[in-house]
Every structure is written in C-alpha cells, then in structure tokens.
Amino acid sequence: MNGKDITLWIDKRWYDALSKHLKDETLEEHLEDVIDEMCNQLPQREYERISAEIWKEDQEERKAREAARRFAVFHVTEGGSSTYFLAEEHLEFLQTASRLRSYIRKAEGDPPARFTGMFPRGEKLSREQFDTYVLERLDNTGRVVGAYHIDLDSERLDALNIMDGWQRFRIQDVSTAAYFAMKKSSTSPEERWCPYTRIDGQKRRS
C-alpha cells in the first residue's frame, strides 16, 4: 500500500503542555483524528475514488499474502483426546516424521507433555476446517504442504498423498525411517527420504 511518512517537529515544552490538555488520547492520536476529519472534508467524488483505490490495494495485498502461506494441518489423538490444528511451517512428510521422532524419543531439552506442544504457534482448527484444508491439499494449490492423522494411542500415522490419498504407517517405522533419512545429510531432502513400510506391508516412496 502506498503511504507517506509525515514528520512534525515541535518543541518538547509545547508537546508536554498540549499532551496534558488531551483526554484519553496522545497528541499523535489527536493529530490522526484531525487528518481524518480533513480527509472527510474533501469533495465526495475524490474521497470515494481514493477510498476505493485503497480498499482494492488492501484486498490484493491480503490475497497475495494468503497465496504465499505454506502450512500443514494435523489431527492428533493422544491420551484419549483429539485435536485439530494448523502449523504455519513447511512440514512435508520427512520434516513431520523427524518432529514426531524427536517427540516420542524425548530427545532434547525439556520436551512438551503432548505432541501438540511441539508446535507452540499452532492454530486450532475445527474438524470442518481440517477437512476443507484436506481438499485443498488434494487440489495441490501449494499452500497446504501436508495433512496428517497422528494417533499416538494406537501408534499409527496417516499421511495424505496427492496422488494416492491417505497412506497409513506405524509410527515406529516412520521414526526409524526418519533417523536413517536424516543421516544422509549430504543429499537432497528428496534423496534422503528412504523407503518406509506401510502398515499393510507394502513399500512406497513419498
């Protein structure tokens, strides 16, 4: 959005004196109100034209920011309770498997009591919102980089593959595969992700 910074110099004694006489607002806030009132006094056609331009630019910026988002969505069951949430991180299967391995092994520092604690900036979702993002993942818009059902009580993980749909794995198998994949640090993430074992015994690559 186009903008212009206005700098006004005033002697501190004038500033302090004026501030004392203002009620429930700062001098800066009062000056903003004065400018707003001046804008309202512009000819109506000019005011409406500028307002429409600003609104359109704001909407375009919002759409651009939304299109640039990259996040994963989770449905986690642990201790008998179920949680849906969104993590604003680029968590494809390998990254998610590594995060899960770190949690179940309680590897470093002071691990959280629940898996959802591995995502301190996670945003809670409803089941309906989760399902909507699952559909977007299948549409391959680029925003939803992963969708997962993680059931720590039954020790299984379901990951959504764009081509093949939901795929189910044993959490221990995923953890072991993540360990060996991350050891191959000299190769690309795609090459590091070794074959992992599905719960039905078949093999596949992500």
Backbone bond lengths (Angstrom), bond angles and torsions (degrees), N, CA, C in turn:
res aa  C-N    CA-C-N  psi(-1)  N-CA   C-N-CA  omega(-1)  CA-C   N-CA-C  phi
1 M - - - 1.466 - - 1.524 109.04 -
2 N 1.349 116.35 135.97 1.457 120.16 177.74 1.526 110.10 -69.59
3 G 1.299 115.46 142.25 1.460 119.37 179.24 1.517 110.09 -156.73
4 K 1.287 116.37 162.88 1.463 121.70 178.11 1.503 108.81 -138.48
5 D 1.319 114.24 129.16 1.462 120.26 179.65 1.527 108.96 -83.54
6 I 1.330 116.44 127.56 1.468 121.36 178.97 1.530 107.98 -107.53
7 T 1.333 116.51 120.78 1.456 121.41 179.31 1.525 109.40 -108.56
8 L 1.314 115.69 127.30 1.470 120.71 -178.73 1.524 108.48 -122.92
9 W 1.317 115.72 123.38 1.461 119.79 178.25 1.519 109.05 -94.18
10 I 1.319 114.87 135.12 1.468 120.15 177.70 1.520 108.36 -146.36
11 D 1.291 116.32 139.72 1.462 120.74 177.53 1.526 109.32 -57.93
12 K 1.327 115.82 137.55 1.462 120.19 -176.22 1.521 111.81 -58.95
13 R 1.309 118.65 -30.03 1.462 120.13 179.46 1.528 111.16 -67.70
14 W 1.355 116.09 -39.87 1.458 118.48 174.21 1.537 110.58 -64.97
15 Y 1.321 115.05 -41.18 1.475 119.46 -178.79 1.531 110.42 -60.61
16 D 1.339 116.55 -47.20 1.463 120.23 -178.46 1.524 111.12 -64.57
17 A 1.330 116.24 -41.19 1.465 120.14 -178.56 1.517 111.27 -65.92
18 L 1.332 117.39 -45.00 1.463 120.52 178.63 1.524 111.52 -64.27
19 S 1.334 116.14 -40.36 1.459 120.07 -178.22 1.521 111.73 -62.18
20 K 1.323 117.03 -34.12 1.455 120.91 -179.53 1.524 111.85 -65.31
21 H 1.333 117.17 -28.61 1.455 120.90 -175.58 1.529 113.12 -92.49
22 L 1.318 116.51 -2.55 1.462 119.74 178.18 1.523 109.74 -91.46
23 K 1.310 116.63 141.74 1.459 120.91 -178.34 1.528 109.89 -107.99
24 D 1.315 116.56 125.14 1.469 123.75 172.71 1.526 113.46 60.10
25 E 1.330 118.44 24.02 1.462 120.44 175.32 1.518 109.15 -158.16
26 T 1.327 115.31 156.34 1.455 120.27 176.89 1.522 109.10 -86.34
27 L 1.333 116.52 169.42 1.461 120.49 177.38 1.528 110.23 -63.07
28 E 1.336 116.49 -38.30 1.460 120.38 178.77 1.530 111.11 -61.76
29 E 1.327 116.07 -43.46 1.465 119.77 178.35 1.525 111.34 -64.52
30 H 1.316 116.36 -37.95 1.463 120.19 179.44 1.523 110.53 -64.83
31 L 1.323 116.56 -41.45 1.462 120.33 179.55 1.532 110.90 -66.42
32 E 1.323 117.56 -34.75 1.462 120.44 175.18 1.522 110.64 -62.16
33 D 1.340 116.14 -39.97 1.468 119.92 177.69 1.527 111.05 -64.11
34 V 1.335 116.14 -38.33 1.465 120.53 179.24 1.526 110.06 -63.41
35 I 1.332 116.80 -43.34 1.466 120.95 179.61 1.523 110.10 -65.67
36 D 1.349 117.04 -40.65 1.466 119.75 177.08 1.523 110.99 -58.86
37 E 1.325 115.50 -42.22 1.464 119.33 -179.60 1.532 110.68 -65.76
38 M 1.322 117.47 -37.44 1.458 121.46 177.49 1.533 110.41 -64.86
39 C 1.325 116.29 -39.50 1.465 119.94 177.39 1.524 110.46 -62.56
40 N 1.324 115.92 -40.69 1.472 120.34 -179.80 1.525 112.33 -64.61
41 Q 1.328 116.49 -21.24 1.457 120.36 -178.73 1.526 113.17 -89.13
42 L 1.341 117.02 -1.95 1.457 120.35 176.16 1.533 109.74 -65.65
43 P 1.354 118.59 158.71 1.465 119.82 174.42 1.526 110.67 -54.04
44 Q 1.315 117.35 139.38 1.463 121.90 -172.24 1.527 112.43 -55.07
45 R 1.342 116.86 -43.78 1.461 119.38 -177.53 1.522 111.16 -62.69
46 E 1.332 116.30 -41.72 1.468 120.23 179.00 1.530 110.86 -66.65
47 Y 1.322 115.92 -42.32 1.469 120.58 179.18 1.525 110.95 -60.84
48 E 1.331 116.57 -45.29 1.459 120.69 -178.47 1.528 111.42 -67.52
49 R 1.342 117.60 -36.88 1.461 120.50 178.55 1.520 111.43 -63.74
50 I 1.311 116.52 -47.59 1.471 120.28 -178.80 1.528 110.39 -66.22
51 S 1.339 117.30 -41.98 1.465 120.99 179.10 1.525 110.79 -60.07
52 A 1.341 117.38 -42.16 1.467 121.47 -179.94 1.521 110.90 -65.70
53 E 1.328 117.16 -39.71 1.463 120.68 178.97 1.530 110.82 -64.42
54 I 1.315 115.99 -43.81 1.473 120.16 -179.95 1.525 110.52 -64.05
55 W 1.335 117.19 -42.98 1.470 120.87 179.85 1.524 110.88 -62.42
56 K 1.339 116.89 -42.88 1.463 120.84 -179.43 1.526 110.85 -64.04
57 E 1.327 117.13 -43.81 1.458 121.03 179.02 1.529 111.00 -62.85
58 D 1.326 115.73 -40.33 1.462 120.08 179.23 1.530 110.88 -63.50
59 Q 1.332 117.09 -42.91 1.464 120.30 178.93 1.515 111.71 -64.33
60 E 1.331 117.49 -39.26 1.461 120.94 178.96 1.524 111.27 -65.93
61 E 1.328 116.89 -39.23 1.454 120.69 177.76 1.532 110.96 -65.96
62 R 1.323 116.83 -40.17 1.461 120.88 177.92 1.526 111.03 -62.60
63 K 1.337 116.86 -43.62 1.457 120.90 179.38 1.523 110.86 -63.95
64 A 1.324 116.99 -40.39 1.467 121.20 179.91 1.527 110.72 -65.09
65 R 1.336 116.97 -42.95 1.461 120.19 178.55 1.523 110.99 -63.82
66 E 1.338 116.61 -41.05 1.457 120.65 -179.16 1.526 111.23 -66.36
67 A 1.332 116.47 -40.07 1.461 120.54 179.81 1.526 111.44 -67.51
68 A 1.335 117.37 -26.60 1.461 121.39 -177.95 1.529 112.75 -84.53
69 R 1.320 117.77 -8.22 1.470 120.16 -178.97 1.527 110.84 -66.48
70 R 1.333 116.54 146.76 1.456 123.29 173.73 1.527 107.19 -134.15
71 F 1.326 116.71 122.08 1.467 118.92 -176.60 1.523 110.12 -153.41
72 A 1.330 114.42 164.97 1.462 122.28 175.96 1.522 108.56 -120.87
73 V 1.337 115.79 153.43 1.462 120.55 179.55 1.525 109.12 -120.82
74 F 1.320 114.70 145.01 1.459 121.08 -173.41 1.528 111.29 -132.68
75 H 1.310 114.53 146.69 1.459 122.96 165.17 1.521 104.99 -123.23
76 V 1.330 116.01 110.68 1.464 121.27 -174.26 1.523 109.69 -114.49
77 T 1.327 115.32 129.37 1.458 121.76 174.06 1.526 107.96 -113.66
78 E 1.314 115.85 125.00 1.465 120.84 -179.04 1.519 109.10 -155.55
79 G 1.319 115.84 131.94 1.457 120.07 179.73 1.504 113.15 62.02
80 G 1.330 116.93 29.59 1.455 120.84 178.01 1.513 115.55 83.59
81 S 1.346 118.12 -4.98 1.460 120.81 179.33 1.520 110.12 -110.88
82 S 1.324 114.68 155.47 1.462 120.79 -174.18 1.524 109.51 -123.81
83 T 1.336 116.71 135.75 1.456 122.16 -177.87 1.526 110.28 -135.57
84 Y 1.334 115.79 134.97 1.454 121.79 172.76 1.524 107.66 -108.70
85 F 1.338 117.11 134.50 1.457 118.52 178.05 1.524 111.00 -156.55
86 L 1.324 113.98 164.89 1.458 123.72 179.76 1.516 108.16 -116.45
87 A 1.341 116.58 135.67 1.457 121.54 176.66 1.522 108.38 -116.65
88 E 1.313 116.47 119.53 1.468 121.77 -177.55 1.525 108.76 -79.43
89 E 1.322 115.70 64.61 1.451 123.21 178.93 1.526 108.70 -142.10
90 H 1.349 115.58 158.87 1.466 119.92 179.21 1.531 108.09 -86.18
91 L 1.327 115.89 79.29 1.466 121.60 -173.48 1.529 110.09 -105.59
92 E 1.333 115.43 83.83 1.450 119.57 171.04 1.535 107.82 -79.58
93 F 1.343 116.38 -174.80 1.465 118.65 -169.57 1.526 112.57 -59.06
94 L 1.336 117.81 -45.01 1.458 120.44 -177.81 1.521 111.32 -61.81
95 Q 1.330 117.09 -45.57 1.464 120.08 -179.41 1.527 111.22 -64.57
96 T 1.333 116.29 -39.63 1.463 119.92 178.37 1.523 111.34 -66.60
97 A 1.334 116.85 -41.82 1.464 120.87 178.36 1.524 111.01 -62.05
98 S 1.326 116.86 -40.09 1.466 120.55 178.95 1.522 111.13 -66.26
99 R 1.336 116.51 -41.08 1.467 120.47 177.79 1.527 110.24 -63.52
100 L 1.333 116.58 -40.23 1.460 121.12 179.82 1.529 110.34 -67.36
101 R 1.321 117.49 -41.17 1.463 121.16 178.32 1.529 110.91 -61.10
102 S 1.329 115.86 -44.35 1.464 120.19 179.01 1.526 110.83 -59.78
103 Y 1.332 116.49 -38.76 1.466 119.58 -179.14 1.531 112.41 -69.46
104 I 1.328 117.08 -49.03 1.471 118.73 -174.41 1.522 111.87 -70.81
105 R 1.334 117.11 -23.05 1.464 120.25 178.38 1.522 112.67 -91.70
106 K 1.348 116.13 -7.74 1.470 120.96 -178.79 1.522 109.47 48.87
107 A 1.342 114.33 52.70 1.458 120.58 -164.35 1.531 114.69 -71.29
108 E 1.320 118.47 -48.10 1.457 118.92 -170.21 1.521 111.85 -133.30
109 G 1.329 114.23 150.93 1.458 119.95 171.46 1.511 114.19 61.36
110 D 1.330 115.01 -140.29 1.456 122.52 -178.82 1.525 108.25 -109.94
111 P 1.343 118.39 89.28 1.469 120.72 -173.98 1.529 111.10 -66.30
112 P 1.326 117.31 149.90 1.463 120.46 178.65 1.523 111.28 -69.03
113 A 1.324 116.08 158.72 1.457 120.86 -178.64 1.530 111.63 -72.54
114 R 1.331 117.02 -25.46 1.460 121.27 -179.43 1.529 109.10 -132.34
115 F 1.328 115.34 156.31 1.459 120.51 -176.38 1.523 111.61 -60.90
116 T 1.325 117.66 -34.85 1.461 120.19 179.50 1.531 111.56 -59.96
117 G 1.336 116.79 -23.45 1.459 120.84 177.98 1.514 113.20 -68.28
118 M 1.337 117.33 -12.60 1.464 120.92 175.67 1.526 111.76 -73.44
119 F 1.329 115.55 -7.18 1.469 121.10 -177.87 1.528 108.59 -127.44
120 P 1.331 118.44 73.98 1.468 121.18 -173.40 1.522 113.64 -61.11
121 R 1.338 117.57 -22.92 1.460 119.87 179.64 1.530 111.11 -103.44
122 G 1.336 116.43 18.40 1.463 120.12 -179.98 1.522 111.91 -64.53
123 E 1.315 115.00 147.13 1.470 121.76 -178.85 1.529 108.90 -111.21
124 K 1.318 117.26 120.77 1.458 120.40 -177.98 1.521 111.47 -65.18
125 L 1.339 114.85 143.34 1.453 121.91 179.26 1.522 110.03 -124.53
126 S 1.313 115.27 158.31 1.460 119.78 167.63 1.528 107.96 -85.75
127 R 1.313 116.31 166.39 1.459 119.18 177.10 1.523 110.77 -61.77
128 E 1.320 116.78 -37.61 1.461 120.78 179.50 1.528 111.26 -64.04
129 Q 1.333 116.76 -40.70 1.462 119.87 177.77 1.532 110.62 -64.98
130 F 1.332 115.94 -42.33 1.463 120.01 177.73 1.522 110.52 -58.15
131 D 1.332 116.53 -46.95 1.468 120.84 -179.19 1.530 111.14 -61.98
132 T 1.328 116.82 -36.03 1.466 120.37 178.17 1.523 110.85 -64.91
133 Y 1.337 116.52 -41.48 1.463 119.87 178.77 1.534 111.15 -69.71
134 V 1.323 117.35 -31.37 1.464 120.39 175.27 1.527 109.77 -60.45
135 L 1.325 116.88 -44.34 1.465 120.83 178.34 1.526 110.68 -63.32
136 E 1.326 116.65 -38.41 1.460 119.48 178.44 1.522 110.95 -66.77
137 R 1.330 116.34 -36.76 1.468 120.27 175.87 1.528 110.48 -59.56
138 L 1.323 116.65 -43.31 1.462 121.00 179.51 1.528 111.28 -67.40
139 D 1.327 116.83 -29.65 1.458 120.62 176.47 1.528 112.07 -74.92
140 N 1.344 116.01 -13.13 1.473 121.96 176.05 1.527 112.26 58.32
141 T 1.334 115.59 50.00 1.463 119.93 178.26 1.523 112.10 -74.65
142 G 1.333 116.68 -18.09 1.459 121.26 -178.88 1.509 113.71 101.02
143 R 1.329 117.80 -20.10 1.470 119.71 -178.16 1.524 111.47 -74.89
144 V 1.334 116.99 -46.99 1.469 121.14 -176.17 1.531 107.83 -90.44
145 V 1.334 115.90 105.97 1.465 120.02 -174.66 1.521 112.31 -87.46
146 G 1.328 118.00 -10.80 1.449 120.90 178.61 1.505 111.89 -169.34
147 A 1.337 115.67 149.21 1.466 121.89 175.63 1.520 107.02 -137.36
148 Y 1.342 116.68 131.71 1.457 120.13 -170.67 1.528 111.83 -141.46
149 H 1.341 115.11 139.15 1.458 122.88 163.05 1.531 105.51 -104.64
150 I 1.321 117.72 118.81 1.458 121.61 178.53 1.518 108.23 -119.11
151 D 1.328 115.97 112.28 1.469 121.80 -179.06 1.525 107.83 -110.09
152 L 1.322 115.54 96.77 1.463 120.23 -178.55 1.517 112.17 -74.23
153 D 1.325 116.77 -20.44 1.463 119.77 178.54 1.529 111.29 -72.39
154 S 1.321 116.75 -39.83 1.463 120.28 178.72 1.531 111.94 -101.91
155 E 1.333 116.49 4.65 1.472 123.84 173.95 1.525 112.42 57.58
156 R 1.327 115.54 50.79 1.452 118.76 175.28 1.527 110.03 -139.64
157 L 1.312 113.93 156.13 1.459 121.95 -179.73 1.520 108.80 -132.49
158 D 1.326 116.15 130.05 1.459 121.92 174.22 1.523 108.00 -109.82
159 A 1.333 116.44 126.19 1.458 121.72 178.54 1.521 108.65 -118.31
160 L 1.327 115.63 140.70 1.456 120.71 -177.56 1.522 110.54 -90.82
161 N 1.335 115.56 117.34 1.454 121.83 175.26 1.527 108.93 -98.88
162 I 1.334 116.50 132.37 1.461 120.34 -175.17 1.521 111.93 -57.36
163 M 1.332 117.04 -39.44 1.458 120.76 -176.24 1.525 112.82 -85.93
164 D 1.337 117.39 -38.26 1.465 121.82 -169.60 1.516 114.93 -107.99
165 G 1.334 118.07 -2.50 1.459 120.02 -179.61 1.525 111.72 80.19
166 W 1.325 115.61 -155.11 1.465 120.55 -177.05 1.528 110.18 -72.25
167 Q 1.346 115.80 133.98 1.456 123.16 176.90 1.526 107.58 -122.84
168 R 1.340 116.00 135.61 1.468 119.84 -175.66 1.530 111.18 -108.21
169 F 1.349 114.98 139.80 1.457 121.19 -178.31 1.529 110.13 -138.60
170 R 1.332 115.45 156.17 1.461 120.43 169.68 1.521 107.96 -78.60
171 I 1.318 116.04 135.10 1.463 120.03 -178.39 1.523 111.24 -59.77
172 Q 1.320 118.22 -39.45 1.461 120.03 -179.83 1.520 111.20 -63.55
173 D 1.338 117.57 -38.81 1.465 120.83 177.98 1.532 110.34 -64.83
174 V 1.330 116.18 -42.33 1.464 120.75 179.00 1.525 110.23 -63.38
175 S 1.328 116.88 -41.45 1.456 121.21 179.54 1.525 111.39 -62.86
176 T 1.324 116.21 -44.43 1.464 120.23 179.54 1.520 111.30 -64.99
177 A 1.335 116.62 -42.40 1.459 120.93 179.09 1.525 110.85 -63.24
178 A 1.335 116.88 -38.97 1.459 120.79 179.02 1.520 110.50 -63.91
179 Y 1.328 116.88 -38.64 1.469 120.92 179.22 1.524 110.85 -59.70
180 F 1.329 116.84 -50.64 1.456 120.14 -178.25 1.531 111.55 -69.12
181 A 1.329 116.71 -33.98 1.461 119.55 178.96 1.525 110.96 -65.43
182 M 1.333 117.30 -43.78 1.451 120.79 -177.49 1.524 112.18 -71.63
183 K 1.340 117.89 -19.97 1.458 120.36 176.83 1.520 110.78 -67.64
184 K 1.332 116.68 -27.33 1.461 120.71 -177.95 1.528 108.70 -85.71
185 S 1.324 116.17 62.94 1.460 121.01 -171.14 1.518 113.13 -72.24
186 S 1.330 119.09 -16.16 1.454 121.02 -177.29 1.524 112.66 -82.60
187 T 1.324 117.38 -10.43 1.452 120.95 -177.94 1.522 110.32 -102.70
188 S 1.315 116.75 172.64 1.460 121.29 179.87 1.518 109.80 -71.96
189 P 1.351 118.61 161.31 1.467 121.11 177.78 1.516 112.53 -56.66
190 E 1.351 116.77 -37.62 1.461 119.08 -179.86 1.521 111.25 -65.65
191 E 1.343 117.00 -41.21 1.462 120.89 -179.16 1.521 111.87 -73.08
192 R 1.334 116.05 -29.40 1.461 119.43 -178.95 1.519 112.46 -69.62
193 W 1.338 117.08 -28.61 1.461 119.15 -175.05 1.519 109.60 -76.25
194 C 1.337 115.13 100.12 1.453 120.52 -176.37 1.529 110.14 -77.52
195 P 1.348 118.72 166.75 1.458 119.84 177.14 1.535 110.94 -59.71
196 Y 1.314 116.99 140.14 1.452 121.45 177.88 1.522 109.10 -123.26
197 T 1.332 116.67 161.85 1.454 121.94 -171.31 1.513 111.09 -98.22
198 R 1.328 116.47 125.32 1.449 120.82 174.97 1.516 109.81 -78.80
199 I 1.315 115.32 162.77 1.453 120.61 -176.63 1.524 111.55 -65.21
200 D 1.342 117.09 -24.71 1.456 119.51 179.69 1.531 112.12 -89.11
201 G 1.353 116.14 5.35 1.442 119.62 174.47 1.510 114.14 91.56
202 Q 1.332 119.36 -8.46 1.457 121.45 179.37 1.514 110.31 -79.55
203 K 1.332 115.00 160.49 1.460 119.85 178.80 1.528 109.28 -110.25
204 R 1.320 115.56 148.80 1.444 119.55 173.51 1.526 109.12 -158.42
205 R 1.314 117.26 163.57 1.456 121.41 172.25 1.527 108.36 -108.62
206 S 1.347 115.80 152.13 1.460 118.09 177.97 1.513 108.67 -78.31
